[in-house]
Amino acid sequence: MCLIIALRTYCIAKSKACNAQADEYLGYPVYDDGYVVLLVVNFSESMIHILRFLHQQEKTQEVARLSLSIVGDCYNLILYTSPLSLTRQSNDGTFEIIWPEKVSFAIDDRETFNFREGDKLYFNIWYEDPDYREETIEE
C-alpha cells in the first residue's frame, strides 16, 4: 500500500503517467517520521533524489539531491531510517553511508547491514559451522 501511495504521489508531482521512466530506478519506499520517503535515481540527469511524500497536499518534497557520481554504482543502494540514510553495500566488502554523512568501511563478506539506531549501526552476520545461524552485531 505504501508503494502505491508513494508512486501515485510521485506521479502527481511529476505530472505524468504512473510509471517510472526507462531511465529511472525507484527504490523501496521507507516510512520515516510520519512520511513515506522514496529513492529515485534518474540516470539521464545523473542525479539521485530522495523524496518525501506530503500525502495531505498530494505533492513531494525533495529531501536531498545528490550527484550520481558520488556512488560507484547503484548496486544495493538503499534508504534506511532512524535517521533517514542512503546506504550502499558493494560486493567488494565495503559498506557506505552515502547521505546525510559520508562514511565508508570494510565489513566481512558474510555481513549485511540490518538497521541503524542513531549513531549505532547493526549488521547481521551468518555462519555455517556446520549449521546455519545468524547473529546481529553492532559496529
Secondary structure by P-SEA (a helix, b strand, c coil): caaaaaaaaaaaaacccccccccccccbbbbcccbbbbbbbbccccbbbbbbbcccccccccccccccccccccccccccccccbbbbbcccccccccccbbbbbbbccccccccccccbbbbbbbbcccccbbbbbcc
